[in-house]
Amino acid sequence: VTGEQVFAIVEAIHSLDLGSLNDRYCDEDLITLCDEYDIELKDAFELAVKERWNLPFGVRTFLRVEQEEELLRALADDDF
């Protein structure tokens, strides 16, 4: 790693807009969403795998907002 690369990484970290980044993710992790909307965790996990969503923390991963919307459209009751 060169000094220039390190500087680029440090600059990126310090210039991130955390509010904007936070707005991209839902407030609950996958397991909590399933509990809240009465969705079978197995079904939600299968959908995530099928759609190739990155789940680095398994069912404790916080989905992106568009993933949450797709999950609810596909698996939740219509009254959410």
Secondary structure, DSSP 8 states (H G I E B T S, - for coil): --HHHHHHHHHHHHH--HHHHHHTEEEEEHHHHHHHTT--HHHHHHHHHHTT---TTGGG-EEEHHHHHHHHHHHS-TT-
